Amino acid sequence: MKILLATYWVVPHLGGVWNYMGQLKRKLESLGHEVDLLGYGENNNYIHLVNEDRKINRDQLLPLVYANLTKQPLPANHADALVKYCDISRHVYELGVSYLGLEKYDIIHTQDVYSTACINRIRGKETPLVATLHGCVAHEMKHHIINNMNQTSTSAMACSYFEDLEHEGSTSAEITIVANNWLKRILTDEFHAPSKQIQVFHYGYDTKAFLERIAETESHVQRPNDKAVILYTGRLVELKGVHHLISALGQLKKLRNDWICWVVGEGEDQDMFRAQSKALELENDIIFLGRRNDIPYLLSESDIFVFPSLIENQPLSVIEAQITGKPVIVSDTGGLPEMVQHGVTGLIYPKGDIEKLSNNINLLLQHKVYRETLGNNAKKWGMNHWSLDQGVKNVVKVYEQAIFKRKNI
């Protein structure tokens, strides 16, 4: 099959969606399929086919978008600046994808509600579409609007826009794949997606390749001899709850100082987190390592992995910690409780509960045998559960089902 893996997000990027697209491409090609990767480019300045190095610039498309918009009354929700920007970007994406062409593909596999809704509008009537949704955009945007933006008279309008997008994106494909029952419940209960359209299975992960990178990696980061290492990897944004981790570590330092925390990643709130760490006098206890390519090595050198997210689906960083044999502490948000068995492969605490998070870290620091038992259990479970071969078999089966379904509409 000739397959297009498409996303609305900027690619390449640091994050789970791009990682998944790359692993899926490599595995599908090993099975004899041809795979292209499509998405926005750096700073949303162009849309490109990554592996073909073909692109069209946003500036070339904007005049056409504006010309089309002036032919009809502007949507009322364009009164909201965020909605206007997102809606124009969606039109740009549709035109860009049309220019790059969809006709040669036997199946299109989108990775978010934006690309799914856009490509559904422009695909040929014989081209089947499969969507994998890696989270709930409507929930994330509502959280962002309420917590990180000044409330205006159009804020409710913006929330409504993203709710409509979530419905359209979750119902446009022949089959929609989600990684857990949490997201399926949201899509069916809140956004009225037909239950029969949604299939639940995990993505799979190339555990062998990840673990091989531990020995291959050269790193200047060395763990201290007399301290345990706590690790966070992910985007440095408010949504990931990093500020809660820093606050919890501030409480922990009042009890003990036999630890150090490595924070790996970058993001729009990284300066705020550094300032918070400084205000709590944790500059020597929390080390911000930035964006890195030696995460397998850093995991192998750590003792505890913490993921304090406020909204989450199925983060690859938790999978990576598990297969490296680390005990994980996660919040109870989203799909995380379906990834971790409390007291067996890790610990789960109530989202946003800083005191409980601090207590859980302290518990694992205090009881080395217990944390090593959790880590060993996590690795045993993870190496079996996150099989990439099975994940890709499930995806190929869905492709075949979607092709049959599209032919028989």
N, C-alpha and C positions, 0 to 999 in steps of 0.2 A: 504494500500500500504506500501511496504518497501521502504523507501526514503533515499537517501544519499545527504546530503548538504555538498558540497566540496568547498574548497578554496585553492589557492596557498599560501596565506598569512599565517603568523605565527598565530596560535590560541592556547589558548585564547590570545586576544590582546585588547588594549585600542582603541576603534574605532567603527565606525558605522557598518562595515560588520559583526563583531563578535556579536555585539548587535542584529543585524537583524537575524542572524542565530539562536541565542538562542531564541528569541521571536517566530520565525517561527517554530522551533522545538517544543516548548511548546504548541503552538496553534494546530499544526498538530497532536500531540500526544493526545490532548484533544478531537480531532475528530476521534480518533481510529487508526491513522497511526503509524507505527514504523519509527523512524528517527535516523540516525547516522550522526555524524559530523566528517569531515576529513580536515586535513590541515598540513602544516609544523609545527614542534614544535620549541621550544625555540632556537633562533639563527640559525634557519634552519638546526639544527643538526639531525633531524629525521622527518619522515612523520608518522602521527598517526591518529587513530580513537579515538577521544577524549573520548567519552562516554564508549568505550570498553577497554580503556587503553591498546590498542595494537599499537605497533610501530615497525618501522625498521629504523636503524641508517643510516645516510648519509655515514659514513665511510664504511659500509658494501656494499654500492651500487656503490661508486665511482670507484673501480677497474673494475667493469663490464661496467660502462659508458666509461671509458678510453679505455678498450679493444674493445668495439664496435666502438669507434671513430677512432681507428688506422686501422680498416679494410677498411677505405675509405679515400680519401683525405680530409683534414680538410677544413671546409667552409672558404671562403676568409674573411668573416666578423669576424672570430675569431682573426683577427689581432687587433681588438678592445678589450681591457681588459674587459670592461663592458659587451659587447655582449658575449664574451667567458664565463664569469662567469654565466650570465643569461641562456645561452644555455645549459651549463653543468647542472645547477640547474633544468632546465626543464626536461632533460633526467633522472636525479636522481628522480624527482617527478614521472615521468611516471613509472619507475621501482618500486618505492616504493608503488604506488597505485596498480600496478599489483600484487605485493606481498600480499598486504592487501586484494585484491579481490573485484571485482565489480559484480560478477555473481548473487548475491542474491537480487539485487535491481530491483524494478519495475520501478523506475525513478531515474535519477541522476540530481541534481540541482546544477550547479556550480555558483560561485559568482564573477568571474573575467575572463579576456581573457586568462590568463595563464592556469588556471585549465581547462577551456573549451577546449582549443586547445589540451592540453595534454590528457585529458580523452577521447576526441573524437577519438584520434589515437589508443586507447587501449580498448575501450568499445566493448562489443559483438554486433553483427549486429541486435539483437532484443532489445537491451537496449536503451530506449529513453533518450534524453538529453535536458534539459532546462537550459538556462543561464540567470542569472540576472547580468547585468553590472552596477557597482556602480560608474562609472566614466570613463574617457578616459585615459588609460595608456599611449598611444602614446603621447598625449599632455603633460601629467605630466612628462614623461621621457625627452621629447624634452626641456621642461622648465628647468629641472634639468641639462641636458647636456649643455645647452647654458648659464645658469646663475650660476651654482654651480660647474662646472668642467672646467679644463683647456682645451681649444679647441686644438684638435690634427687633424692630417690628416685623422683619422678614425671617427671623430665625426659625419660626414654626414652618414657614414655607420651604425653607431649606431642608429641614428634617423630612418633610413630606416628599420632597423631590427624591431624596435618597431611599425612602421607603418604596416609592414607585419603581425606582431603578432596581432595587433588590427583588421585587416581584417579577419584573420583566426579565432580569438576568437569570433568575432561578427557574423560569418556565419556558424560555425560548429554545433550548436545545432539545434534541430527541431524548437524551438521557442526561441527568445531572448527577454528578458524583460528589459525595461529601465524605469526610474522614470519620465522622462520629455521629452518634444519635442525637447529641446536643444540637448540632447544626441542622440536622434533619427536622427536629422538633420546631426549631425557630422558623425554618422556611415553610413548613406546612401549617403551623399554628398561627404565626404572625403575618406571613406574607403569602399565604394561600396557594403555595405550590402543591400540585397533586402528589400525594404520597407515592403513587405507583411510578412516578417519573424519577424519583430519587433513589439511588443505590448507595449503600453505606459500605465502604471498605477503606482501609488505610492505604497510603500511597506506596509503601515499601521504601527501603533505603539500602544503598550499597554499603553494607556494613564492612565487607572485606576491604574495599578500597579505602574506606575511612580509617580503619585500624592500621592498614599498611602505612599510612602517612605518618603515624606516630614515630616509627623508626627512621623514616626518610627525612623528617623535619629537623632543620638546624634552627636553634633559637638562642637568643642571648638572655632570655628570661630564665632566671634560676629561682627555685623555691627556697625560702629560708630554712635552715636546719632545725630551728627551734619553734617553728610556728606551723599550724595547720593552714591550708589554703582553701578559701571559699571562692567560688568562681561564678560569675554571671557572664553569659555571652548573648548578645542581641542588640537590637536598635536602642539607642539612648534617647528615648522619647517617653513622655509622661504616661502613655498608654501601657508601657511595659512595667510600670510600678517600680522603677529603679529608685525613685525618691523614697519609697517605703523601705526598700532594702537598706538604703543609707541611714534612715532613721532607726531601723532595727539594729544596725551595727553600732549606732551611737549609744543605744541602750546596752548592747552587749559589752561595750568597752568598759562600762561601769562595773561589770562583773569579772572580766578577764581580758587579758591582752595577748593570749597565746595564739593569735590568728592574724592572717592578712587576707585581704579580699582583692582579687583581680577582676576588674570590670573591662570587658572586651566589647568593642563596638563603637559606633559613632552615630550621631543623630542631632536633630535640631535642638534638643534640650541638654546637650552635653555640658555646656558652660554653666547652666543652672545646677546641674548635679555636682560639678566640681566646686561651685560656690557653696552648696549645701554641705559637702564634705568638709570644706575648710571651716565653715561656721561651727561645725560640730567637733573641730580639732581632730579630724580623722585623716589629714593629709598623708601621714606616714602609715596609715592602716589600710586605706583604700587606694589602690594603684590603678589609674586609668590607662589602659594599654592601647586604646584606639582600635582602628581596623587592622586585623591581622590575618595571616595565612597559616599560622601555626596552631590553630585551635585544637587539633588532635593531640598535639604535644602538651598544650596547656591543660587540657582535660586530664591527660595521663599524670600530670604533676599535681593535680588538685585533690582535695579530700571530700569536699561537699559542693554540689551544684545547686544554685538557688535560682528560681524563675518566678518572680513575684507579680506576674502580669495582671492587668485589670480586665482585659478582654483578650481571649486567645482561642485558637482552634486546635491545631496539632503542630506545635513548633518543632522544627528539626533539631534545635539546640537541646531539647529534652531527650530526643531519641539518641543524639550523639553522646550525651552524658550517660545514658543507660547502657549503651553498648560498650562504653569505656569502663563500665563497672563502678560508676559513682552513685552514691545515694543522692536523690534529688528531693528538694523541698519546693513544692509548687503551691500556688493559690488554688482555690476551688472554682476558678472561673472557667467558663466555656467547656472545651473538650479535655482539659487537663485531668480531671478525675477519672476519665476513661483511659488515661495513659499510665497512671500511677496507682498502685494499690497501697493504701495507707498502712504503715507499719510493716509492710512486706518488701516493697521495692522503693519506698520513699515515704515522705511525710506530706500531708495536705493540710493547709491552714485556711481559715476564712479570708477571702480577698480583702485586702486593706487593713487587716488586723496586725499592726506593727508589733505589738507586744507578743502575740502568738508566734509570729515569724521569728522574733528574737529568741523566744524560748525554744523553738525547734532547732535553731542553729546551735544554741547553747547545749541542748540535749545531745546532739551528734558530736559536738566537740568534747563533751564530758565522757561519752561512752564510745570509745574507739571500736570495740568489738561489735557493738550494735550497728554503727555506721558502716563497717566493713561487711557485715551480714546483709544489710540493705543493698549495698553496692553489688555484691555478688549475686543476690537475687535479681536485681535489676538487669545485670548483664545476661544472666541465664534466660530470663523472660524476653528481653529485648532482642537477643540474637535470633531467637525463634520467631517472635511475633512480627518483626519488621522486615521480613524476607522480601527483597526486591523482586525476585523471580515470581513470587506469588502475586505481588502487587501489580506487576506488568501483565501477567496472565489475566488478571481481572480486568485491566484496562483494555486489552486486545479483545476480550470477550464482549465488552461494552461497545467497542467500535463495530464489531460484527452485528450486534443487536441494533445499533443506530442505523447502520447501512440498510439492514432489512426493513426497519421501521420507516425510513425515509422513502424507500422504494414502494412501500405499500400504503402510502397516505391516501 
